[in-house]
Amino acid sequence: MNISLVTEESELKKELGSCLPSGFRLETGMDRPESGIIFFDIDTIKPALIKEYGEDCFVVAITRMKNTDSVMQAVTFGAYEVLQYPMDAKVMRGFIETLDVLREELKDTISLPKLSPALTCAIVGQSPGIMDVCKKLARLSQVEVPVLITGETGTGKELIAEGIVQLSSRFGKPFVLINCAAVPENLLESELFGHEKGSFTGAVASKDGMLKVADEGCVFFDEIGELPLTLQGKLLRFLQTQTFYPVGGTREIKVNVRVISATNRDLAQMVRERRFRGDLYHRLRVTSIHTPPLRERKDDILPLIHFFLYRYRHTEQRVIKGFTRAFDNRLLAYEWPGNIRELENTIRSAIALSRTPYLTTHDLKDLGERSVTGPRETEVSLASVVTQFLRDAISGKEKNLYDKIHSEVDKAALEFVMSHTKDNQSEAARILGITRLTLRRKMG
């Protein structure tokens, strides 16, 4: 790899040359090598001249000054890195060897293809799973039935809902999104159905609800599994009649809306646990679409990379031409717990951090660090079950909740463990960490 020094200080060549790994030789002068490393002395030469050197070179600015102005100027004009000298020889050798490995990676790149009409569609992919989703989406867009979209967070459920509407006769009419988890429970009814002036403290004027706003169009209930039990009955009535009463109102309002809903929860399990109304579940799930997680559709990662690069590369001052094969392989090997949303944010981060015309594995150093550890969101934790139980019980003005929780948990735990051990009380007591006497007492 060529290593050159651009400076007007004669002593610097000797100082820098002593820091090079074996096998590397330092050249000086203003010539522009086709590839390699150029150490650019911003103390003696204007940093603005950095931008005149080729994109195939790693331009490393060096300085004796300890101020932020020179560092920011060098980076702004395209420096790959800014180093201060005198330099530690061991650190410098490691830095040059790292750049040599990166240069090898950049020899095998994937350039962006020309923008095709397919990339203008937000639902991108070529895997059998996503093809099935698109075919079902197209069919359901032509019939006026409720649709329940299921899948993990970040799999594109909102895009599926938008796609159904865009292909339907309601395209161009209101599309109203209601995030059932984002609106406080005490305000959700008013947001849905509207309210009359004076119906509650702070209602200084009448207000139309989201269902009224969506008239003749479509309403999309995102995270429908978070809808409180107290409102599920009212939503069920609306689905049956397309009518509702505003909060504090006496005049029934009739609308014509199509309902699409989405959830990352297992609503069928919630129905069995009495945390979601079965009649409402069946009303919402007349038809359904399941969005597969990204780890099950790895064939879609490459077209998704292209799509997000086209969408976001304009945000970077440097022209992004593509990415290395190693970059692609690293993304293919990752499991993507955050699905497409995590991939999108990863590409945006890589574009922002990139210091070469091609995205490399060096731009993926924090891959996975932003992911939330723990069970996937489709799984139900004990804490979430207890919290939902308390929320619903408090809404229903129930009392003695502490005793009810302990009674329910004890009953479920004992029944499961005794079934697991085939009624072996000694083994069940060992698993539960209690004595046989305590076990028998709890079993009554």
SULZINOR-V407840 format. One record per residue. N is the residue number from 1. RES is the residue in three letters. SS is DSSP state (h for helix, s for strand, l for the rest). BURIAL is 1 if it has 24 or more other C-alpha atoms within 12 Angstrom, else 0. Layout:
# SULZINOR-V407840
n:N res:RES ss:SS burial:BURIAL
n:N res:RES ss:SS burial:BURIAL
This chain:
# SULZINOR-V407840
n:1 res:MET ss:l burial:1
n:2 res:ASN ss:l burial:1
n:3 res:ILE ss:s burial:1
n:4 res:SER ss:s burial:1
n:5 res:LEU ss:s burial:1
n:6 res:VAL ss:s burial:1
n:7 res:THR ss:l burial:1
n:8 res:GLU ss:l burial:0
n:9 res:GLU ss:l burial:0
n:10 res:SER ss:h burial:0
n:11 res:GLU ss:h burial:0
n:12 res:LEU ss:h burial:1
n:13 res:LYS ss:h burial:1
n:14 res:LYS ss:h burial:0
n:15 res:GLU ss:h burial:0
n:16 res:LEU ss:h burial:1
n:17 res:GLY ss:h burial:1
n:18 res:SER ss:l burial:0
n:19 res:CYS ss:l burial:1
n:20 res:LEU ss:l burial:1
n:21 res:PRO ss:l burial:0
n:22 res:SER ss:l burial:0
n:23 res:GLY ss:l burial:0
n:24 res:PHE ss:l burial:0
n:25 res:ARG ss:l burial:0
n:26 res:LEU ss:s burial:1
n:27 res:GLU ss:s burial:1
n:28 res:THR ss:s burial:1
n:29 res:GLY ss:l burial:0
n:30 res:MET ss:l burial:0
n:31 res:ASP ss:l burial:0
n:32 res:ARG ss:l burial:1
n:33 res:PRO ss:l burial:1
n:34 res:GLU ss:l burial:0
n:35 res:SER ss:l burial:1
n:36 res:GLY ss:s burial:1
n:37 res:ILE ss:s burial:1
n:38 res:ILE ss:s burial:1
n:39 res:PHE ss:s burial:1
n:40 res:PHE ss:s burial:1
n:41 res:ASP ss:s burial:1
n:42 res:ILE ss:l burial:1
n:43 res:ASP ss:l burial:1
n:44 res:THR ss:l burial:0
n:45 res:ILE ss:l burial:0
n:46 res:LYS ss:l burial:0
n:47 res:PRO ss:h burial:1
n:48 res:ALA ss:h burial:0
n:49 res:LEU ss:h burial:1
n:50 res:ILE ss:h burial:1
n:51 res:LYS ss:h burial:1
n:52 res:GLU ss:h burial:0
n:53 res:TYR ss:l burial:1
n:54 res:GLY ss:l burial:0
n:55 res:GLU ss:l burial:1
n:56 res:ASP ss:l burial:1
n:57 res:CYS ss:s burial:1
n:58 res:PHE ss:s burial:1
n:59 res:VAL ss:s burial:1
n:60 res:VAL ss:s burial:1
n:61 res:ALA ss:s burial:1
n:62 res:ILE ss:s burial:1
n:63 res:THR ss:s burial:1
n:64 res:ARG ss:l burial:0
n:65 res:MET ss:l burial:0
n:66 res:LYS ss:l burial:0
n:67 res:ASN ss:l burial:0
n:68 res:THR ss:h burial:0
n:69 res:ASP ss:h burial:0
n:70 res:SER ss:h burial:1
n:71 res:VAL ss:h burial:1
n:72 res:MET ss:h burial:0
n:73 res:GLN ss:h burial:1
n:74 res:ALA ss:h burial:1
n:75 res:VAL ss:h burial:1
n:76 res:THR ss:h burial:0
n:77 res:PHE ss:l burial:1
n:78 res:GLY ss:l burial:1
n:79 res:ALA ss:l burial:1
n:80 res:TYR ss:l burial:1
n:81 res:GLU ss:s burial:1
n:82 res:VAL ss:s burial:1
n:83 res:LEU ss:s burial:1
n:84 res:GLN ss:s burial:1
n:85 res:TYR ss:l burial:1
n:86 res:PRO ss:l burial:0
n:87 res:MET ss:l burial:0
n:88 res:ASP ss:l burial:0
n:89 res:ALA ss:h burial:0
n:90 res:LYS ss:h burial:0
n:91 res:VAL ss:h burial:0
n:92 res:MET ss:h burial:1
n:93 res:ARG ss:h burial:0
n:94 res:GLY ss:h burial:0
n:95 res:PHE ss:h burial:1
n:96 res:ILE ss:h burial:1
n:97 res:GLU ss:h burial:1
n:98 res:THR ss:h burial:0
n:99 res:LEU ss:h burial:1
n:100 res:ASP ss:h burial:1
n:101 res:VAL ss:h burial:0
n:102 res:LEU ss:h burial:1
n:103 res:ARG ss:h burial:1
n:104 res:GLU ss:h burial:0
n:105 res:GLU ss:h burial:1
n:106 res:LEU ss:l burial:1
n:107 res:LYS ss:l burial:0
n:108 res:ASP ss:l burial:0
n:109 res:THR ss:s burial:1
n:110 res:ILE ss:s burial:1
n:111 res:SER ss:s burial:1
n:112 res:LEU ss:l burial:1
n:113 res:PRO ss:l burial:0
n:114 res:LYS ss:l burial:0
n:115 res:LEU ss:l burial:0
n:116 res:SER ss:l burial:0
n:117 res:PRO ss:h burial:0
n:118 res:ALA ss:h burial:0
n:119 res:LEU ss:h burial:0
n:120 res:THR ss:h burial:0
n:121 res:CYS ss:l burial:0
n:122 res:ALA ss:l burial:1
n:123 res:ILE ss:l burial:1
n:124 res:VAL ss:l burial:1
n:125 res:GLY ss:l burial:1
n:126 res:GLN ss:l burial:0
n:127 res:SER ss:l burial:1
n:128 res:PRO ss:h burial:0
n:129 res:GLY ss:h burial:1
n:130 res:ILE ss:h burial:1
n:131 res:MET ss:h burial:0
n:132 res:ASP ss:h burial:0
n:133 res:VAL ss:h burial:1
n:134 res:CYS ss:h burial:1
n:135 res:LYS ss:h burial:0
n:136 res:LYS ss:h burial:1
n:137 res:LEU ss:h burial:1
n:138 res:ALA ss:h burial:0
n:139 res:ARG ss:h burial:0
n:140 res:LEU ss:h burial:1
n:141 res:SER ss:l burial:1
n:142 res:GLN ss:l burial:0
n:143 res:VAL ss:l burial:0
n:144 res:GLU ss:l burial:0
n:145 res:VAL ss:l burial:1
n:146 res:PRO ss:l burial:1
n:147 res:VAL ss:s burial:1
n:148 res:LEU ss:s burial:1
n:149 res:ILE ss:s burial:1
n:150 res:THR ss:s burial:1
n:151 res:GLY ss:l burial:1
n:152 res:GLU ss:l burial:1
n:153 res:THR ss:l burial:1
n:154 res:GLY ss:l burial:1
n:155 res:THR ss:l burial:1
n:156 res:GLY ss:l burial:1
n:157 res:LYS ss:h burial:1
n:158 res:GLU ss:h burial:1
n:159 res:LEU ss:h burial:1
n:160 res:ILE ss:h burial:1
n:161 res:ALA ss:h burial:1
n:162 res:GLU ss:h burial:1
n:163 res:GLY ss:h burial:1
n:164 res:ILE ss:h burial:1
n:165 res:VAL ss:h burial:1
n:166 res:GLN ss:h burial:1
n:167 res:LEU ss:l burial:0
n:168 res:SER ss:l burial:1
n:169 res:SER ss:l burial:0
n:170 res:ARG ss:l burial:1
n:171 res:PHE ss:l burial:0
n:172 res:GLY ss:l burial:0
n:173 res:LYS ss:l burial:0
n:174 res:PRO ss:l burial:1
n:175 res:PHE ss:s burial:1
n:176 res:VAL ss:s burial:1
n:177 res:LEU ss:s burial:1
n:178 res:ILE ss:s burial:1
n:179 res:ASN ss:s burial:1
n:180 res:CYS ss:l burial:1
n:181 res:ALA ss:l burial:0
n:182 res:ALA ss:l burial:0
n:183 res:VAL ss:l burial:0
n:184 res:PRO ss:l burial:0
n:185 res:GLU ss:h burial:0
n:186 res:ASN ss:h burial:0
n:187 res:LEU ss:h burial:1
n:188 res:LEU ss:h burial:1
n:189 res:GLU ss:h burial:1
n:190 res:SER ss:h burial:1
n:191 res:GLU ss:h burial:1
n:192 res:LEU ss:h burial:1
n:193 res:PHE ss:h burial:1
n:194 res:GLY ss:s burial:1
n:195 res:HIS ss:s burial:1
n:196 res:GLU ss:l burial:1
n:197 res:LYS ss:l burial:0
n:198 res:GLY ss:l burial:0
n:199 res:SER ss:l burial:0
n:200 res:PHE ss:l burial:0
n:201 res:THR ss:l burial:0
n:202 res:GLY ss:l burial:0
n:203 res:ALA ss:l burial:0
n:204 res:VAL ss:l burial:0
n:205 res:ALA ss:l burial:0
n:206 res:SER ss:l burial:0
n:207 res:LYS ss:s burial:1
n:208 res:ASP ss:s burial:1
n:209 res:GLY ss:l burial:1
n:210 res:MET ss:h burial:1
n:211 res:LEU ss:h burial:1
n:212 res:LYS ss:h burial:1
n:213 res:VAL ss:h burial:1
n:214 res:ALA ss:l burial:1
n:215 res:ASP ss:l burial:1
n:216 res:GLU ss:l burial:1
n:217 res:GLY ss:l burial:1
n:218 res:CYS ss:s burial:1
n:219 res:VAL ss:s burial:1
n:220 res:PHE ss:s burial:1
n:221 res:PHE ss:s burial:1
n:222 res:ASP ss:s burial:1
n:223 res:GLU ss:l burial:1
n:224 res:ILE ss:h burial:1
n:225 res:GLY ss:h burial:1
n:226 res:GLU ss:h burial:1
n:227 res:LEU ss:l burial:1
n:228 res:PRO ss:l burial:1
n:229 res:LEU ss:h burial:1
n:230 res:THR ss:h burial:1
n:231 res:LEU ss:h burial:1
n:232 res:GLN ss:h burial:1
n:233 res:GLY ss:h burial:0
n:234 res:LYS ss:h burial:1
n:235 res:LEU ss:h burial:1
n:236 res:LEU ss:h burial:1
n:237 res:ARG ss:h burial:0
n:238 res:PHE ss:h burial:1
n:239 res:LEU ss:h burial:1
n:240 res:GLN ss:h burial:0
n:241 res:THR ss:h burial:0
n:242 res:GLN ss:l burial:1
n:243 res:THR ss:s burial:1
n:244 res:PHE ss:s burial:1
n:245 res:TYR ss:s burial:1
n:246 res:PRO ss:l burial:1
n:247 res:VAL ss:s burial:1
n:248 res:GLY ss:l burial:0
n:249 res:GLY ss:l burial:0
n:250 res:THR ss:l burial:0
n:251 res:ARG ss:l burial:0
n:252 res:GLU ss:s burial:0
n:253 res:ILE ss:s burial:1
n:254 res:LYS ss:s burial:0
n:255 res:VAL ss:l burial:1
n:256 res:ASN ss:l burial:1
n:257 res:VAL ss:l burial:1
n:258 res:ARG ss:s burial:1
n:259 res:VAL ss:s burial:1
n:260 res:ILE ss:s burial:1
n:261 res:SER ss:s burial:1
n:262 res:ALA ss:s burial:1
n:263 res:THR ss:s burial:1
n:264 res:ASN ss:l burial:1
n:265 res:ARG ss:l burial:1
n:266 res:ASP ss:l burial:1
n:267 res:LEU ss:h burial:1
n:268 res:ALA ss:h burial:0
n:269 res:GLN ss:h burial:0
n:270 res:MET ss:h burial:1
n:271 res:VAL ss:h burial:0
n:272 res:ARG ss:h burial:0
n:273 res:GLU ss:l burial:0
n:274 res:ARG ss:l burial:0
n:275 res:ARG ss:l burial:1
n:276 res:PHE ss:l burial:1
n:277 res:ARG ss:l burial:1
n:278 res:GLY ss:h burial:0
n:279 res:ASP ss:h burial:0
n:280 res:LEU ss:h burial:1
n:281 res:TYR ss:h burial:1
n:282 res:HIS ss:h burial:0
n:283 res:ARG ss:h burial:1
n:284 res:LEU ss:h burial:1
n:285 res:ARG ss:l burial:1
n:286 res:VAL ss:l burial:0
n:287 res:THR ss:s burial:1
n:288 res:SER ss:s burial:1
n:289 res:ILE ss:s burial:1
n:290 res:HIS ss:s burial:1
n:291 res:THR ss:l burial:1
n:292 res:PRO ss:l burial:1
n:293 res:PRO ss:l burial:1
n:294 res:LEU ss:h burial:1
n:295 res:ARG ss:h burial:1
n:296 res:GLU ss:h burial:1
n:297 res:ARG ss:l burial:1
n:298 res:LYS ss:h burial:1
n:299 res:ASP ss:h burial:1
n:300 res:ASP ss:h burial:1
n:301 res:ILE ss:h burial:1
n:302 res:LEU ss:h burial:1
n:303 res:PRO ss:h burial:1
n:304 res:LEU ss:h burial:1
n:305 res:ILE ss:h burial:1
n:306 res:HIS ss:h burial:1
n:307 res:PHE ss:h burial:1
n:308 res:PHE ss:h burial:1
n:309 res:LEU ss:h burial:1
n:310 res:TYR ss:h burial:1
n:311 res:ARG ss:h burial:0
n:312 res:TYR ss:h burial:1
n:313 res:ARG ss:h burial:1
n:314 res:HIS ss:h burial:0
n:315 res:THR ss:h burial:0
n:316 res:GLU ss:l burial:1
n:317 res:GLN ss:l burial:0
n:318 res:ARG ss:l burial:1
n:319 res:VAL ss:l burial:1
n:320 res:ILE ss:l burial:1
n:321 res:LYS ss:l burial:1
n:322 res:GLY ss:s burial:1
n:323 res:PHE ss:s burial:1
n:324 res:THR ss:s burial:1
n:325 res:ARG ss:h burial:1
n:326 res:ALA ss:h burial:1
n:327 res:PHE ss:h burial:1
n:328 res:ASP ss:h burial:1
n:329 res:ASN ss:h burial:0
n:330 res:ARG ss:h burial:1
n:331 res:LEU ss:h burial:1
n:332 res:LEU ss:h burial:1
n:333 res:ALA ss:h burial:0
n:334 res:TYR ss:l burial:1
n:335 res:GLU ss:l burial:0
n:336 res:TRP ss:l burial:1
n:337 res:PRO ss:l burial:1
n:338 res:GLY ss:l burial:1
n:339 res:ASN ss:h burial:1
n:340 res:ILE ss:h burial:1
n:341 res:ARG ss:h burial:1
n:342 res:GLU ss:h burial:1
n:343 res:LEU ss:h burial:1
n:344 res:GLU ss:h burial:1
n:345 res:ASN ss:h burial:1
n:346 res:THR ss:h burial:1
n:347 res:ILE ss:h burial:1
n:348 res:ARG ss:h burial:1
n:349 res:SER ss:h burial:1
n:350 res:ALA ss:h burial:1
n:351 res:ILE ss:h burial:1
n:352 res:ALA ss:h burial:1
n:353 res:LEU ss:h burial:1
n:354 res:SER ss:l burial:1
n:355 res:ARG ss:l burial:1
n:356 res:THR ss:l burial:1
n:357 res:PRO ss:l burial:1
n:358 res:TYR ss:s burial:1
n:359 res:LEU ss:s burial:1
n:360 res:THR ss:l burial:1
n:361 res:THR ss:h burial:1
n:362 res:HIS ss:h burial:1
n:363 res:ASP ss:h burial:1
n:364 res:LEU ss:h burial:1
n:365 res:LYS ss:l burial:0
n:366 res:ASP ss:l burial:0
n:367 res:LEU ss:l burial:1
n:368 res:GLY ss:l burial:0
n:369 res:GLU ss:l burial:0
n:370 res:ARG ss:l burial:0
n:371 res:SER ss:l burial:0
n:372 res:VAL ss:l burial:0
n:373 res:THR ss:l burial:0
n:374 res:GLY ss:l burial:0
n:375 res:PRO ss:l burial:0
n:376 res:ARG ss:l burial:0
n:377 res:GLU ss:l burial:1
n:378 res:THR ss:l burial:1
n:379 res:GLU ss:l burial:0
n:380 res:VAL ss:l burial:0
n:381 res:SER ss:l burial:0
n:382 res:LEU ss:h burial:0
n:383 res:ALA ss:h burial:0
n:384 res:SER ss:h burial:0
n:385 res:VAL ss:h burial:0
n:386 res:VAL ss:h burial:0
n:387 res:THR ss:h burial:0
n:388 res:GLN ss:h burial:1
n:389 res:PHE ss:h burial:1
n:390 res:LEU ss:h burial:1
n:391 res:ARG ss:h burial:0
n:392 res:ASP ss:h burial:1
n:393 res:ALA ss:h burial:0
n:394 res:ILE ss:h burial:0
n:395 res:SER ss:h burial:0
n:396 res:GLY ss:l burial:0
n:397 res:LYS ss:l burial:0
n:398 res:GLU ss:l burial:0
n:399 res:LYS ss:l burial:0
n:400 res:ASN ss:l burial:0
n:401 res:LEU ss:h burial:0
n:402 res:TYR ss:h burial:0
n:403 res:ASP ss:h burial:0
n:404 res:LYS ss:h burial:0
n:405 res:ILE ss:h burial:0
n:406 res:HIS ss:h burial:0
n:407 res:SER ss:h burial:0
n:408 res:GLU ss:h burial:0
n:409 res:VAL ss:h burial:0
n:410 res:ASP ss:h burial:0
n:411 res:LYS ss:h burial:0
n:412 res:ALA ss:h burial:0
n:413 res:ALA ss:h burial:0
n:414 res:LEU ss:h burial:1
n:415 res:GLU ss:h burial:0
n:416 res:PHE ss:h burial:0
n:417 res:VAL ss:h burial:1
n:418 res:MET ss:h burial:1
n:419 res:SER ss:h burial:0
n:420 res:HIS ss:h burial:0
n:421 res:THR ss:l burial:0
n:422 res:LYS ss:l burial:0
n:423 res:ASP ss:l burial:0
n:424 res:ASN ss:l burial:0
n:425 res:GLN ss:h burial:1
n:426 res:SER ss:h burial:0
n:427 res:GLU ss:h burial:0
n:428 res:ALA ss:h burial:1
n:429 res:ALA ss:h burial:1
n:430 res:ARG ss:h burial:0
n:431 res:ILE ss:h burial:0
n:432 res:LEU ss:h burial:0
n:433 res:GLY ss:l burial:0
n:434 res:ILE ss:l burial:0
n:435 res:THR ss:l burial:0
n:436 res:ARG ss:h burial:0
n:437 res:LEU ss:h burial:0
n:438 res:THR ss:h burial:0
n:439 res:LEU ss:h burial:1
n:440 res:ARG ss:h burial:0
n:441 res:ARG ss:h burial:0
n:442 res:LYS ss:h burial:0
n:443 res:MET ss:h burial:0
n:444 res:GLY ss:l burial:0
